[in-house]
Amino acid sequence: MNTVDARGLSCPEPVLRTSNALKDLPEGEQLQVLVETVTSRENVSRMARSKGYNVEADETEDGFCLLIGK
């Protein structure tokens, strides 16, 4: 599974990095995205859903882990 570690980055950087990683995501695979803030979680989730991806978000001890796939 590919991972984008966007912890410590301010928006829009997590969204941009996730968007770039989704371009190379093979069909049927999931992308794991790690973010620290609620704002980043919401912005990344909104972008991915607008492109037709499913998003699952779980809270972790240092932020959020998003699983994005089709």
N, C-alpha and C positions, 0 to 999 in steps of 0.2 A: 504494500500500500504506500502510495506517495504521500508525503507530509509537507505542508507549508507551515513553518513555525513563524507566526507573525506576532508573537509575544514581544512587548516592548516597542512596537511600532505604532505610530499614530495614523489615523485615517487621513487619506485614502489608501495608504500603503498596503494594509491587509487585503483590501478589496482588489487592488491592482495585482498583487502577487497571486491571489487565488484565481482571478480571472485568467491570468497567463497560464497557470498550472492546469486549469480546466481545458484549455485548448489542446493539451497533449494527453489528456486522460483517455485511456483506452475504453471502449464500450464495455460495460459490465463491471468496471473497476470503481473503487471509491477513493476519494481524496480526503485526507485528514487535515484539518486546519486548526491550529492552536492559536487562540487569542486571549487577551487578558481582560478586556472590558466588555460591558454589555453593549456599548455603542458599536464596537467592532463586530461583536457577534451578530447584532441586528443588521448592520450594513452588509457584511459578507453573506448572511442568509438571504437578504432581500435580493442581492445581485444574482446569487446562484438560482434562486427560485424564478427570477425574471427570465433566466436562460433555460428554464425547463428542468432543472435539477431538483432532486429531493434532498432535504437537509434535516439531519438529526443533530441536536445540540445537547451536550451533557456538561454539567458544571464539574470542574476539577478543583483541586486544592489551590491552583495558581491561575485560574481563569476558566476557559471553556474549550471543549473539544468538539469540533463540528465534523460530521461525516457527510460528505457530499457525493452523490451519485445519481445515476438515472435508473 
